[in-house]
Amino acid sequence: MKERAAELKKEAGRGGRAAADELDVLAKIAEMEQPDRAMAERVHAIVTGAAPELAPRLWYGQPAYARKGKVVCFFRSGRVDRERYSSFGFTTEAGLDDPGGLWPTAYAVTELTPEGEEALAALVRRAVGADD
């Protein structure tokens, strides 16, 4: 992550807004206390890997991922929010609607197991329509 942050800092110096936004996200993640920092780093890697079309940016001071300027999903640090768990959520921009009329829009995150990582990646792909 430190290498990527250095790359982004260089790009931002050349006027790249997307690079500056991602640098802001990485800086925010680096400020987090453990274990939220480790979870946020994994979430960042999972989201950017599963949906490279989503652009990292800060949203309400926390890491988020947007398409065409609109936030699709986000990570909230439990420690920053003074909650007992962190959360990963989706906005109305996410294509997660279920024909049964009921679907979750946020998930509590206390750790990311390999199964949890795959579930998160699948949800992100579905949210951007990559699983159609």
N, CA, C and O atoms as CSV, one atom per row, in Angstrom:
chain,resi,resn,atom,element,x,y,z
A,1,MET,N,N,0.823,-1.192,0.000
A,1,MET,CA,C,0.000,0.000,0.000
A,1,MET,C,C,0.869,1.258,0.000
A,1,MET,O,O,0.512,2.264,-0.613
A,2,LYS,N,N,2.011,1.197,0.691
A,2,LYS,CA,C,2.884,2.372,0.724
A,2,LYS,C,C,3.409,2.701,-0.669
A,2,LYS,O,O,3.508,3.872,-1.034
A,3,GLU,N,N,3.747,1.668,-1.451
A,3,GLU,CA,C,4.219,1.894,-2.814
A,3,GLU,C,C,3.121,2.531,-3.659
A,3,GLU,O,O,3.378,3.462,-4.421
A,4,ARG,N,N,1.897,2.025,-3.520
A,4,ARG,CA,C,0.781,2.583,-4.285
A,4,ARG,C,C,0.532,4.031,-3.875
A,4,ARG,O,O,0.245,4.876,-4.722
A,5,ALA,N,N,0.641,4.317,-2.588
A,5,ALA,CA,C,0.448,5.693,-2.120
A,5,ALA,C,C,1.503,6.612,-2.730
A,5,ALA,O,O,1.188,7.738,-3.114
A,6,ALA,N,N,2.746,6.150,-2.826
A,6,ALA,CA,C,3.802,6.956,-3.432
A,6,ALA,C,C,3.507,7.208,-4.912
A,6,ALA,O,O,3.709,8.317,-5.407
A,7,GLU,N,N,3.024,6.168,-5.624
A,7,GLU,CA,C,2.657,6.331,-7.032
A,7,GLU,C,C,1.554,7.368,-7.182
A,7,GLU,O,O,1.615,8.231,-8.057
A,8,LEU,N,N,0.556,7.275,-6.331
A,8,LEU,CA,C,-0.576,8.189,-6.408
A,8,LEU,C,C,-0.172,9.619,-6.078
A,8,LEU,O,O,-0.680,10.566,-6.678
A,9,LYS,N,N,0.738,9.774,-5.127
A,9,LYS,CA,C,1.214,11.110,-4.776
A,9,LYS,C,C,1.900,11.745,-5.979
A,9,LYS,O,O,1.729,12.935,-6.246
A,10,LYS,N,N,2.671,10.949,-6.698
A,10,LYS,CA,C,3.351,11.440,-7.895
A,10,LYS,C,C,2.316,11.836,-8.954
A,10,LYS,O,O,2.427,12.899,-9.563
A,11,GLU,N,N,1.300,10.974,-9.174
A,11,GLU,CA,C,0.251,11.274,-10.151
A,11,GLU,C,C,-0.535,12.521,-9.761
A,11,GLU,O,O,-0.865,13.350,-10.609
A,12,ALA,N,N,-0.830,12.645,-8.471
A,12,ALA,CA,C,-1.600,13.800,-8.002
A,12,ALA,C,C,-0.838,15.088,-8.248
A,12,ALA,O,O,-1.437,16.121,-8.548
A,13,GLY,N,N,0.473,15.030,-8.124
A,13,GLY,CA,C,1.302,16.197,-8.389
A,13,GLY,C,C,1.250,16.625,-9.840
A,13,GLY,O,O,1.555,17.771,-10.170
A,14,ARG,N,N,0.861,15.699,-10.706
A,14,ARG,CA,C,0.721,16.003,-12.135
A,14,ARG,C,C,-0.705,16.376,-12.492
A,14,ARG,O,O,-1.042,16.459,-13.673
A,15,GLY,N,N,-1.547,16.603,-11.495
A,15,GLY,CA,C,-2.909,17.074,-11.769
A,15,GLY,C,C,-3.948,15.975,-11.874
A,15,GLY,O,O,-5.052,16.240,-12.348
A,16,GLY,N,N,-3.649,14.760,-11.456
A,16,GLY,CA,C,-4.617,13.673,-11.545
A,16,GLY,C,C,-5.575,13.667,-10.370
A,16,GLY,O,O,-5.189,13.293,-9.263
A,17,ARG,N,N,-6.826,14.079,-10.593
A,17,ARG,CA,C,-7.817,14.135,-9.510
A,17,ARG,C,C,-8.130,12.739,-8.971
A,17,ARG,O,O,-8.267,12.561,-7.761
A,18,ALA,N,N,-8.243,11.757,-9.851
A,18,ALA,CA,C,-8.535,10.392,-9.399
A,18,ALA,C,C,-7.412,9.888,-8.503
A,18,ALA,O,O,-7.666,9.235,-7.490
A,19,ALA,N,N,-6.180,10.188,-8.873
A,19,ALA,CA,C,-5.034,9.771,-8.061
A,19,ALA,C,C,-5.072,10.464,-6.703
A,19,ALA,O,O,-4.791,9.841,-5.679
A,20,ALA,N,N,-5.416,11.739,-6.690
A,20,ALA,CA,C,-5.496,12.485,-5.434
A,20,ALA,C,C,-6.605,11.917,-4.542
A,20,ALA,O,O,-6.432,11.806,-3.328
A,21,ASP,N,N,-7.737,11.559,-5.141
A,21,ASP,CA,C,-8.838,10.973,-4.368
A,21,ASP,C,C,-8.415,9.646,-3.746
A,21,ASP,O,O,-8.685,9.387,-2.574
A,22,GLU,N,N,-7.746,8.803,-4.544
A,22,GLU,CA,C,-7.311,7.523,-3.989
A,22,GLU,C,C,-6.268,7.731,-2.905
A,22,GLU,O,O,-6.257,7.008,-1.909
A,23,LEU,N,N,-5.403,8.696,-3.086
A,23,LEU,CA,C,-4.406,9.014,-2.073
A,23,LEU,C,C,-5.083,9.440,-0.777
A,23,LEU,O,O,-4.641,9.060,0.308
A,24,ASP,N,N,-6.145,10.220,-0.879
A,24,ASP,CA,C,-6.920,10.621,0.305
A,24,ASP,C,C,-7.489,9.393,1.018
A,24,ASP,O,O,-7.466,9.315,2.246
A,25,VAL,N,N,-7.997,8.436,0.239
A,25,VAL,CA,C,-8.554,7.216,0.824
A,25,VAL,C,C,-7.453,6.423,1.537
A,25,VAL,O,O,-7.643,5.973,2.667
A,26,LEU,N,N,-6.320,6.256,0.887
A,26,LEU,CA,C,-5.220,5.507,1.495
A,26,LEU,C,C,-4.707,6.199,2.755
A,26,LEU,O,O,-4.348,5.533,3.726
A,27,ALA,N,N,-4.671,7.526,2.746
A,27,ALA,CA,C,-4.246,8.266,3.936
A,27,ALA,C,C,-5.241,8.064,5.072
A,27,ALA,O,O,-4.842,7.894,6.224
A,28,LYS,N,N,-6.525,8.082,4.756
A,28,LYS,CA,C,-7.553,7.866,5.783
A,28,LYS,C,C,-7.435,6.461,6.368
A,28,LYS,O,O,-7.549,6.278,7.580
A,29,ILE,N,N,-7.208,5.477,5.512
A,29,ILE,CA,C,-7.034,4.108,5.982
A,29,ILE,C,C,-5.802,4.017,6.886
A,29,ILE,O,O,-5.844,3.353,7.921
A,30,ALA,N,N,-4.715,4.675,6.506
A,30,ALA,CA,C,-3.478,4.635,7.291
A,30,ALA,C,C,-3.665,5.261,8.680
A,30,ALA,O,O,-2.957,4.895,9.618
A,31,GLU,N,N,-4.598,6.189,8.817
A,31,GLU,CA,C,-4.880,6.828,10.105
A,31,GLU,C,C,-5.681,5.934,11.052
A,31,GLU,O,O,-5.686,6.160,12.261
A,32,MET,N,N,-6.348,4.932,10.513
A,32,MET,CA,C,-7.219,4.088,11.334
A,32,MET,C,C,-6.416,3.248,12.314
A,32,MET,O,O,-5.277,2.864,12.047
A,33,GLU,N,N,-7.032,2.977,13.444
A,33,GLU,CA,C,-6.441,2.075,14.418
A,33,GLU,C,C,-6.674,0.637,13.965
A,33,GLU,O,O,-7.606,0.349,13.215
A,34,GLN,N,N,-5.815,-0.251,14.433
A,34,GLN,CA,C,-6.034,-1.675,14.180
A,34,GLN,C,C,-7.209,-2.130,15.036
A,34,GLN,O,O,-7.380,-1.556,16.111
A,35,PRO,N,N,-8.006,-3.073,14.675
A,35,PRO,CA,C,-7.928,-3.890,13.474
A,35,PRO,C,C,-8.632,-3.262,12.260
A,35,PRO,O,O,-8.629,-3.837,11.172
A,36,ASP,N,N,-9.241,-2.068,12.455
A,36,ASP,CA,C,-9.958,-1.438,11.343
A,36,ASP,C,C,-9.043,-1.156,10.155
A,36,ASP,O,O,-9.455,-1.295,9.004
A,37,ARG,N,N,-7.792,-0.756,10.436
A,37,ARG,CA,C,-6.881,-0.453,9.337
A,37,ARG,C,C,-6.664,-1.680,8.456
A,37,ARG,O,O,-6.732,-1.585,7.231
A,38,ALA,N,N,-6.406,-2.817,9.069
A,38,ALA,CA,C,-6.185,-4.047,8.292
A,38,ALA,C,C,-7.440,-4.408,7.492
A,38,ALA,O,O,-7.345,-4.797,6.328
A,39,MET,N,N,-8.613,-4.279,8.113
A,39,MET,CA,C,-9.856,-4.585,7.387
A,39,MET,C,C,-10.064,-3.612,6.236
A,39,MET,O,O,-10.440,-4.021,5.137
A,40,ALA,N,N,-9.823,-2.328,6.479
A,40,ALA,CA,C,-10.011,-1.324,5.426
A,40,ALA,C,C,-9.033,-1.548,4.275
A,40,ALA,O,O,-9.391,-1.354,3.113
A,41,GLU,N,N,-7.810,-1.953,4.587
A,41,GLU,CA,C,-6.842,-2.254,3.525
A,41,GLU,C,C,-7.329,-3.419,2.671
A,41,GLU,O,O,-7.234,-3.367,1.444
A,42,ARG,N,N,-7.850,-4.469,3.304
A,42,ARG,CA,C,-8.375,-5.622,2.572
A,42,ARG,C,C,-9.604,-5.222,1.760
A,42,ARG,O,O,-9.730,-5.607,0.598
A,43,VAL,N,N,-10.497,-4.465,2.355
A,43,VAL,CA,C,-11.694,-4.014,1.643
A,43,VAL,C,C,-11.283,-3.212,0.413
A,43,VAL,O,O,-11.835,-3.410,-0.669
A,44,HIS,N,N,-10.321,-2.312,0.570
A,44,HIS,CA,C,-9.854,-1.502,-0.564
A,44,HIS,C,C,-9.333,-2.400,-1.681
A,44,HIS,O,O,-9.666,-2.204,-2.850
A,45,ALA,N,N,-8.521,-3.377,-1.319
A,45,ALA,CA,C,-7.971,-4.293,-2.327
A,45,ALA,C,C,-9.078,-5.112,-2.990
A,45,ALA,O,O,-9.050,-5.323,-4.203
A,46,ILE,N,N,-10.038,-5.568,-2.216
A,46,ILE,CA,C,-11.135,-6.379,-2.752
A,46,ILE,C,C,-12.000,-5.550,-3.706
A,46,ILE,O,O,-12.301,-5.992,-4.815
A,47,VAL,N,N,-12.395,-4.360,-3.280
A,47,VAL,CA,C,-13.281,-3.529,-4.102
A,47,VAL,C,C,-12.583,-3.111,-5.391
A,47,VAL,O,O,-13.162,-3.223,-6.471
A,48,THR,N,N,-11.351,-2.634,-5.290
A,48,THR,CA,C,-10.659,-2.178,-6.496
A,48,THR,C,C,-10.324,-3.343,-7.421
A,48,THR,O,O,-10.214,-3.155,-8.633
A,49,GLY,N,N,-10.161,-4.545,-6.866
A,49,GLY,CA,C,-9.929,-5.724,-7.698
A,49,GLY,C,C,-11.201,-6.240,-8.348
A,49,GLY,O,O,-11.189,-6.636,-9.514
A,50,ALA,N,N,-12.301,-6.237,-7.599
A,50,ALA,CA,C,-13.566,-6.773,-8.109
A,50,ALA,C,C,-14.257,-5.805,-9.072
A,50,ALA,O,O,-14.961,-6.235,-9.985
A,51,ALA,N,N,-14.060,-4.522,-8.873
A,51,ALA,CA,C,-14.730,-3.512,-9.709
A,51,ALA,C,C,-13.771,-2.356,-9.975
A,51,ALA,O,O,-13.905,-1.284,-9.384
A,52,PRO,N,N,-12.804,-2.577,-10.864
A,52,PRO,CA,C,-11.821,-1.524,-11.131
A,52,PRO,C,C,-12.429,-0.240,-11.691
A,52,PRO,O,O,-11.775,0.803,-11.692
A,53,GLU,N,N,-13.667,-0.305,-12.165
A,53,GLU,CA,C,-14.321,0.906,-12.672
A,53,GLU,C,C,-14.772,1.839,-11.551
A,53,GLU,O,O,-15.108,2.995,-11.808
A,54,LEU,N,N,-14.784,1.349,-10.307
A,54,LEU,CA,C,-15.151,2.211,-9.181
A,54,LEU,C,C,-13.944,3.039,-8.761
A,54,LEU,O,O,-12.835,2.520,-8.628
A,55,ALA,N,N,-14.171,4.311,-8.558
A,55,ALA,CA,C,-13.104,5.239,-8.179
A,55,ALA,C,C,-13.120,5.465,-6.669
A,55,ALA,O,O,-14.141,5.879,-6.120
A,56,PRO,N,N,-12.006,5.201,-5.992
A,56,PRO,CA,C,-11.939,5.468,-4.558
A,56,PRO,C,C,-12.055,6.969,-4.287
A,56,PRO,O,O,-11.525,7.792,-5.033
A,57,ARG,N,N,-12.755,7.303,-3.210
A,57,ARG,CA,C,-12.867,8.696,-2.765
A,57,ARG,C,C,-13.358,8.693,-1.336
A,57,ARG,O,O,-13.868,7.680,-0.857
A,58,LEU,N,N,-13.214,9.794,-0.659
A,58,LEU,CA,C,-13.752,9.906,0.693
A,58,LEU,C,C,-15.213,10.316,0.625
A,58,LEU,O,O,-15.618,11.104,-0.230
A,59,TRP,N,N,-15.990,9.768,1.541
A,59,TRP,CA,C,-17.416,10.083,1.639
A,59,TRP,C,C,-17.732,10.145,3.121
A,59,TRP,O,O,-17.582,9.148,3.828
A,60,TYR,N,N,-18.164,11.290,3.596
A,60,TYR,CA,C,-18.360,11.514,5.024
A,60,TYR,C,C,-17.096,11.147,5.803
A,60,TYR,O,O,-17.172,10.637,6.921
A,61,GLY,N,N,-15.936,11.410,5.202
A,61,GLY,CA,C,-14.667,11.183,5.864
A,61,GLY,C,C,-14.210,9.738,5.923
A,61,GLY,O,O,-13.252,9.426,6.630
A,62,GLN,N,N,-14.869,8.855,5.202
A,62,GLN,CA,C,-14.527,7.435,5.218
A,62,GLN,C,C,-14.326,6.934,3.786
A,62,GLN,O,O,-14.823,7.548,2.842
A,63,PRO,N,N,-13.599,5.820,3.615
A,63,PRO,CA,C,-13.366,5.284,2.267
A,63,PRO,C,C,-14.668,4.891,1.571
A,63,PRO,O,O,-15.548,4.263,2.161
A,64,ALA,N,N,-14.760,5.278,0.307
A,64,ALA,CA,C,-15.927,4.944,-0.501
A,64,ALA,C,C,-15.466,4.714,-1.937
A,64,ALA,O,O,-14.330,5.022,-2.299
A,65,TYR,N,N,-16.363,4.172,-2.735
A,65,TYR,CA,C,-16.036,3.801,-4.112
A,65,TYR,C,C,-17.201,4.231,-4.994
A,65,TYR,O,O,-18.346,3.830,-4.784
A,66,ALA,N,N,-16.876,5.069,-6.002
A,66,ALA,CA,C,-17.913,5.716,-6.802
A,66,ALA,C,C,-17.811,5.364,-8.276
A,66,ALA,O,O,-16.742,5.028,-8.787
A,67,ARG,N,N,-18.952,5.450,-8.944
A,67,ARG,CA,C,-19.034,5.306,-10.398
A,67,ARG,C,C,-19.679,6.579,-10.932
A,67,ARG,O,O,-20.765,6.972,-10.507
A,68,LYS,N,N,-18.989,7.209,-11.871
A,68,LYS,CA,C,-19.474,8.462,-12.459
A,68,LYS,C,C,-19.811,9.492,-11.382
A,68,LYS,O,O,-20.806,10.209,-11.480
A,69,GLY,N,N,-18.971,9.552,-10.361
A,69,GLY,CA,C,-19.125,10.534,-9.298
A,69,GLY,C,C,-20.111,10.185,-8.205
A,69,GLY,O,O,-20.226,10.921,-7.225
A,70,LYS,N,N,-20.831,9.075,-8.347
A,70,LYS,CA,C,-21.833,8.696,-7.346
A,70,LYS,C,C,-21.353,7.473,-6.566
A,70,LYS,O,O,-20.984,6.455,-7.153
A,71,VAL,N,N,-21.363,7.583,-5.249
A,71,VAL,CA,C,-20.884,6.511,-4.385
A,71,VAL,C,C,-21.784,5.288,-4.521
A,71,VAL,O,O,-23.010,5.383,-4.461
A,72,VAL,N,N,-21.140,4.137,-4.707
A,72,VAL,CA,C,-21.836,2.859,-4.822
A,72,VAL,C,C,-21.706,2.071,-3.522
A,72,VAL,O,O,-22.676,1.474,-3.055
A,73,CYS,N,N,-20.491,2.071,-2.930
A,73,CYS,CA,C,-20.271,1.330,-1.691
A,73,CYS,C,C,-19.253,2.057,-0.825
A,73,CYS,O,O,-18.527,2.930,-1.302
A,74,PHE,N,N,-19.207,1.686,0.459
A,74,PHE,CA,C,-18.359,2.415,1.400
A,74,PHE,C,C,-18.000,1.537,2.592
A,74,PHE,O,O,-18.692,0.566,2.900
A,75,PHE,N,N,-16.906,1.897,3.256
A,75,PHE,CA,C,-16.459,1.246,4.487
A,75,PHE,C,C,-16.540,2.275,5.597
A,75,PHE,O,O,-16.126,3.421,5.425
A,76,ARG,N,N,-17.072,1.865,6.731
A,76,ARG,CA,C,-17.138,2.736,7.905
A,76,ARG,C,C,-16.357,2.084,9.034
A,76,ARG,O,O,-16.626,0.939,9.398
A,77,SER,N,N,-15.405,2.799,9.582
A,77,SER,CA,C,-14.603,2.300,10.699
A,77,SER,C,C,-15.433,2.290,11.973
A,77,SER,O,O,-16.008,3.307,12.360
A,78,GLY,N,N,-15.490,1.150,12.608
A,78,GLY,CA,C,-16.211,1.051,13.869
A,78,GLY,C,C,-15.585,1.906,14.960
A,78,GLY,O,O,-16.294,2.519,15.758
A,79,ARG,N,N,-14.268,1.946,14.993
A,79,ARG,CA,C,-13.587,2.749,16.021
A,79,ARG,C,C,-13.844,4.239,15.800
A,79,ARG,O,O,-14.078,4.974,16.759
A,80,VAL,N,N,-13.803,4.688,14.550
A,80,VAL,CA,C,-14.073,6.098,14.266
A,80,VAL,C,C,-15.511,6.439,14.639
A,80,VAL,O,O,-15.776,7.508,15.189
A,81,ASP,N,N,-16.436,5.535,14.339
A,81,ASP,CA,C,-17.854,5.763,14.643
A,81,ASP,C,C,-18.222,5.407,16.087
A,81,ASP,O,O,-19.369,5.569,16.502
A,82,ARG,N,N,-17.230,4.919,16.846
A,82,ARG,CA,C,-17.447,4.484,18.238
A,82,ARG,C,C,-18.510,3.401,18.336
A,82,ARG,O,O,-19.373,3.415,19.214
A,83,GLU,N,N,-18.415,2.467,17.406
A,83,GLU,CA,C,-19.320,1.315,17.373
A,83,GLU,C,C,-18.513,0.053,17.664
A,83,GLU,O,O,-17.283,0.081,17.618
A,84,ARG,N,N,-19.185,-1.035,17.959
A,84,ARG,CA,C,-18.474,-2.265,18.276
A,84,ARG,C,C,-18.035,-3.045,17.046
A,84,ARG,O,O,-17.323,-4.042,17.167
A,85,TYR,N,N,-18.451,-2.604,15.869
A,85,TYR,CA,C,-18.019,-3.250,14.635
A,85,TYR,C,C,-17.941,-2.203,13.524
A,85,TYR,O,O,-18.590,-1.159,13.583
A,86,SER,N,N,-17.136,-2.509,12.521
A,86,SER,CA,C,-17.079,-1.675,11.324
A,86,SER,C,C,-18.213,-2.117,10.411
A,86,SER,O,O,-18.885,-3.110,10.688
A,87,SER,N,N,-18.426,-1.389,9.335
A,87,SER,CA,C,-19.476,-1.799,8.412
A,87,SER,C,C,-19.064,-1.522,6.967
A,87,SER,O,O,-18.264,-0.632,6.680
A,88,PHE,N,N,-19.634,-2.308,6.086
A,88,PHE,CA,C,-19.477,-2.111,4.655
A,88,PHE,C,C,-20.877,-2.002,4.101
A,88,PHE,O,O,-21.709,-2.886,4.310
A,89,GLY,N,N,-21.140,-0.908,3.387
A,89,GLY,CA,C,-22.502,-0.687,2.919
A,89,GLY,C,C,-22.579,-0.271,1.468
A,89,GLY,O,O,-21.572,-0.009,0.811
A,90,PHE,N,N,-23.800,-0.221,0.996
A,90,PHE,CA,C,-24.104,0.127,-0.387
A,90,PHE,C,C,-25.124,1.251,-0.401
A,90,PHE,O,O,-25.981,1.332,0.478
A,91,THR,N,N,-25.029,2.119,-1.404
A,91,THR,CA,C,-26.002,3.187,-1.574
A,91,THR,C,C,-27.064,2.737,-2.572
A,91,THR,O,O,-27.030,1.608,-3.063
A,92,THR,N,N,-27.991,3.615,-2.861
A,92,THR,CA,C,-29.042,3.298,-3.831
A,92,THR,C,C,-28.484,3.169,-5.245
A,92,THR,O,O,-29.189,2.703,-6.140
A,93,GLU,N,N,-27.239,3.570,-5.465
A,93,GLU,CA,C,-26.588,3.417,-6.775
A,93,GLU,C,C,-26.196,1.967,-7.050
A,93,GLU,O,O,-25.948,1.599,-8.198
A,94,ALA,N,N,-26.139,1.155,-6.019
A,94,ALA,CA,C,-25.739,-0.248,-6.172
A,94,ALA,C,C,-26.897,-1.062,-6.745
A,94,ALA,O,O,-28.047,-0.898,-6.337
A,95,GLY,N,N,-26.586,-1.924,-7.679
A,95,GLY,CA,C,-27.610,-2.761,-8.297
A,95,GLY,C,C,-27.834,-4.052,-7.530
A,95,GLY,O,O,-27.642,-5.141,-8.072
A,96,LEU,N,N,-28.235,-3.938,-6.288
A,96,LEU,CA,C,-28.436,-5.116,-5.446
A,96,LEU,C,C,-29.903,-5.455,-5.238
A,96,LEU,O,O,-30.214,-6.387,-4.496
A,97,ASP,N,N,-30.807,-4.726,-5.871
A,97,ASP,CA,C,-32.234,-4.949,-5.661
A,97,ASP,C,C,-32.591,-6.411,-5.873
A,97,ASP,O,O,-32.156,-7.045,-6.835
A,98,ASP,N,N,-33.383,-6.921,-4.964
A,98,ASP,CA,C,-33.832,-8.303,-5.037
A,98,ASP,C,C,-35.291,-8.315,-5.470
A,98,ASP,O,O,-36.081,-7.510,-4.978
A,99,PRO,N,N,-35.670,-9.220,-6.388
A,99,PRO,CA,C,-37.069,-9.249,-6.841
A,99,PRO,C,C,-38.063,-9.525,-5.719
A,99,PRO,O,O,-39.248,-9.220,-5.851
A,100,GLY,N,N,-37.587,-10.102,-4.611
A,100,GLY,CA,C,-38.473,-10.358,-3.477
A,100,GLY,C,C,-38.768,-9.106,-2.665
A,100,GLY,O,O,-39.592,-9.133,-1.751
A,101,GLY,N,N,-38.091,-8.003,-2.999
A,101,GLY,CA,C,-38.380,-6.744,-2.337
A,101,GLY,C,C,-37.637,-6.505,-1.036
A,101,GLY,O,O,-37.924,-5.534,-0.337
A,102,LEU,N,N,-36.682,-7.373,-0.693
A,102,LEU,CA,C,-35.954,-7.228,0.565
A,102,LEU,C,C,-34.493,-7.603,0.335
A,102,LEU,O,O,-34.200,-8.700,-0.141
A,103,TRP,N,N,-33.569,-6.688,0.673
A,103,TRP,CA,C,-32.144,-6.983,0.548
A,103,TRP,C,C,-31.377,-6.115,1.531
A,103,TRP,O,O,-31.817,-5.016,1.866
A,104,PRO,N,N,-30.229,-6.604,1.998
A,104,PRO,CA,C,-29.440,-5.804,2.929
A,104,PRO,C,C,-28.698,-4.693,2.198
A,104,PRO,O,O,-28.321,-4.842,1.036
A,105,THR,N,N,-28.494,-3.585,2.889
A,105,THR,CA,C,-27.731,-2.477,2.320
A,105,THR,C,C,-26.426,-2.235,3.066
A,105,THR,O,O,-25.612,-1.421,2.631
A,106,ALA,N,N,-26.212,-2.932,4.187
A,106,ALA,CA,C,-24.961,-2.799,4.937
A,106,ALA,C,C,-24.695,-4.085,5.702
A,106,ALA,O,O,-25.611,-4.826,6.061
A,107,TYR,N,N,-23.417,-4.323,5.939
A,107,TYR,CA,C,-22.975,-5.528,6.637
A,107,TYR,C,C,-22.035,-5.141,7.768
A,107,TYR,O,O,-21.175,-4.278,7.595
A,108,ALA,N,N,-22.192,-5.772,8.919
A,108,ALA,CA,C,-21.240,-5.608,10.011
A,108,ALA,C,C,-19.977,-6.368,9.645
A,108,ALA,O,O,-20.041,-7.462,9.084
A,109,VAL,N,N,-18.821,-5.782,9.966
A,109,VAL,CA,C,-17.541,-6.428,9.659
A,109,VAL,C,C,-16.678,-6.412,10.913
A,109,VAL,O,O,-16.273,-5.352,11.390
A,110,THR,N,N,-16.402,-7.606,11.441
A,110,THR,CA,C,-15.489,-7.712,12.584
A,110,THR,C,C,-14.182,-8.367,12.186
A,110,THR,O,O,-13.164,-8.193,12.856
A,111,GLU,N,N,-14.206,-9.125,11.092
A,111,GLU,CA,C,-13.006,-9.714,10.503
A,111,GLU,C,C,-13.353,-10.141,9.084
A,111,GLU,O,O,-14.524,-10.278,8.730
A,112,LEU,N,N,-12.322,-10.348,8.282
A,112,LEU,CA,C,-12.548,-10.797,6.911
A,112,LEU,C,C,-11.869,-12.147,6.712
A,112,LEU,O,O,-10.651,-12.231,6.550
A,113,THR,N,N,-12.667,-13.182,6.726
A,113,THR,CA,C,-12.186,-14.531,6.444
A,113,THR,C,C,-12.116,-14.680,4.926
A,113,THR,O,O,-12.653,-13.837,4.208
A,114,PRO,N,N,-11.474,-15.719,4.425
A,114,PRO,CA,C,-11.483,-15.938,2.970
A,114,PRO,C,C,-12.908,-16.020,2.405
A,114,PRO,O,O,-13.171,-15.514,1.314
A,115,GLU,N,N,-13.814,-16.648,3.136
A,115,GLU,CA,C,-15.205,-16.738,2.682
A,115,GLU,C,C,-15.857,-15.359,2.665
A,115,GLU,O,O,-16.603,-15.029,1.744
A,116,GLY,N,N,-15.571,-14.560,3.685
A,116,GLY,CA,C,-16.106,-13.204,3.739
A,116,GLY,C,C,-15.560,-12.336,2.625
A,116,GLY,O,O,-16.286,-11.524,2.050
A,117,GLU,N,N,-14.279,-12.505,2.317
A,117,GLU,CA,C,-13.669,-11.739,1.226
A,117,GLU,C,C,-14.327,-12.083,-0.104
A,117,GLU,O,O,-14.603,-11.192,-0.907
A,118,GLU,N,N,-14.580,-13.367,-0.344
A,118,GLU,CA,C,-15.215,-13.770,-1.603
A,118,GLU,C,C,-16.655,-13.263,-1.664
A,118,GLU,O,O,-17.118,-12.828,-2.718
A,119,ALA,N,N,-17.359,-13.319,-0.541
A,119,ALA,CA,C,-18.734,-12.806,-0.510
A,119,ALA,C,C,-18.754,-11.307,-0.789
A,119,ALA,O,O,-19.614,-10.819,-1.524
A,120,LEU,N,N,-17.804,-10.576,-0.201
A,120,LEU,CA,C,-17.727,-9.141,-0.433
A,120,LEU,C,C,-17.425,-8.831,-1.897
A,120,LEU,O,O,-18.042,-7.947,-2.491
A,121,ALA,N,N,-16.476,-9.561,-2.474
A,121,ALA,CA,C,-16.142,-9.358,-3.889
A,121,ALA,C,C,-17.353,-9.635,-4.775
A,121,ALA,O,O,-17.611,-8.897,-5.726
A,122,ALA,N,N,-18.095,-10.697,-4.465
A,122,ALA,CA,C,-19.282,-11.033,-5.258
A,122,ALA,C,C,-20.345,-9.939,-5.143
A,122,ALA,O,O,-20.979,-9.584,-6.137
A,123,LEU,N,N,-20.542,-9.407,-3.938
A,123,LEU,CA,C,-21.518,-8.334,-3.754
A,123,LEU,C,C,-21.119,-7.082,-4.533
A,123,LEU,O,O,-21.964,-6.427,-5.143
A,124,VAL,N,N,-19.835,-6.759,-4.506
A,124,VAL,CA,C,-19.369,-5.575,-5.230
A,124,VAL,C,C,-19.550,-5.769,-6.738
A,124,VAL,O,O,-19.999,-4.862,-7.438
A,125,ARG,N,N,-19.197,-6.958,-7.228
A,125,ARG,CA,C,-19.405,-7.224,-8.668
A,125,ARG,C,C,-20.877,-7.113,-9.023
A,125,ARG,O,O,-21.225,-6.549,-10.060
A,126,ARG,N,N,-21.727,-7.633,-8.189
A,126,ARG,CA,C,-23.174,-7.549,-8.431
A,126,ARG,C,C,-23.653,-6.098,-8.369
A,126,ARG,O,O,-24.498,-5.683,-9.163
A,127,ALA,N,N,-23.113,-5.339,-7.429
A,127,ALA,CA,C,-23.524,-3.941,-7.268
A,127,ALA,C,C,-23.239,-3.106,-8.518
A,127,ALA,O,O,-23.970,-2.164,-8.823
A,128,VAL,N,N,-22.165,-3.460,-9.242
A,128,VAL,CA,C,-21.825,-2.691,-10.453
A,128,VAL,C,C,-22.283,-3.385,-11.719
A,128,VAL,O,O,-21.997,-2.924,-12.824
A,129,GLY,N,N,-23.000,-4.499,-11.561
A,129,GLY,CA,C,-23.536,-5.203,-12.714
A,129,GLY,C,C,-22.537,-6.080,-13.430
A,129,GLY,O,O,-22.765,-6.473,-14.575
A,130,ALA,N,N,-21.426,-6.397,-12.771
A,130,ALA,CA,C,-20.394,-7.227,-13.416
A,130,ALA,C,C,-20.762,-8.701,-13.386
A,130,ALA,O,O,-20.124,-9.497,-14.074
A,131,ASP,N,N,-21.763,-9.090,-12.618
A,131,ASP,CA,C,-22.172,-10.501,-12.555
A,131,ASP,C,C,-23.385,-10.790,-13.429
A,131,ASP,O,O,-23.974,-11.867,-13.332
A,132,ASP,N,N,-23.764,-9.842,-14.282
A,132,ASP,CA,C,-24.951,-10.042,-15.141
A,132,ASP,C,C,-24.701,-11.100,-16.183
A,132,ASP,O,O,-25.585,-11.397,-16.986
